[in-house]
Amino acid sequence: MSDCLTAANTLRTTKITQVITESPSVKTYVFRDMQCAKAKPGQFLMLWIPGVDEIPLSILNATEGGEISVSVKAVGDATQHLHRMTVGATIGIRGPFGNNFTQTHGNILLIGGGTGTAPLLFLAKTLLEQSTENIKLTFIVGARTKNELLFIDQLNNVCQKGRLIPTTNDGTYGRQGVVTEPLTELLNQEQFDAIYTCGPEVMVKKIFEITQTHKQPLQASLERLMRCGIGLCGSCVIGKYRVCKDGPIFNNTQLDEIKNELGISKLSLNGSKTPL
């Protein structure tokens, strides 16, 4: 194991410094960790909830000063326990792990669903910090209802000179429908230099199929069951890839290699394939 990976894989304890309620089911947790301050958009960390479990989380923000943010939806025992934790509580951190989005400039499209919007917001901010003049930014963000849309104020700031297209299933905010509908319209009209997406895997699969049809470049962040974060346990395998080590960012070619599993099945806790 390289010195860099050894450092990332060493468990560090830290304290929660801020808790922000983003929606009825999502909270953002802020803490300090100098190792994760090196994280690039698309990478993830493992957050240990003492006495409960360790969970993988995409990184919403990482500053040179060591302030790290992650957004967490309460969906199971571990995340519900985390949602009950407050400022000053102790957590454990490993990471950052995995690869990152390959950054470029030009005409850029980002498509986020749910908490999958978090790493894309990190990416968008980073792209704009590097070069605002050479980037045209379009951001499609989706949720079931207005109350579940995340980071709208931040997205509006990021997209001041671009386009923000919010969608809700019930039409309570923005356009009624799902993110693939405005995506198809955009791809019928223009060519993008890069398309980035993160969200539910069923959504990612549909976006992959649409971008393949239009022969446009895609980078997708995948989320799978992860236990080790460093490619040893095999719980996150999809096709020939380990999402934690070979990903979590995959391009068109790689997604095509795993299309028979993408959005269809995943490994369960006992190692058997289960439908998504």
ABEGO torsion letter per residue (X at the ends): XBAAAAAAABBBBBBBABBBBABAABBBBBBBBAAAAABBBGBBBBBBBBGABBBBBBBABBBAAGBBBBBBBBABAAAAAAAABBBGBBBBBBOBBEBBBBBBBEBBBBBBBEAAAAAAAAAAAAAAAABAAABBBBBBBBBABAAABBGAAAAAAAAAABBBBBBBAAGABEBBEBAAAAAAAAAAABBBABBBBBEBAAAAAAAAAAAAAAGBBBBBBBBBBBAAGAGAAGAABBEABBAAAAOABBBAAAAAAAAAABGABBBBAAGBBBBX
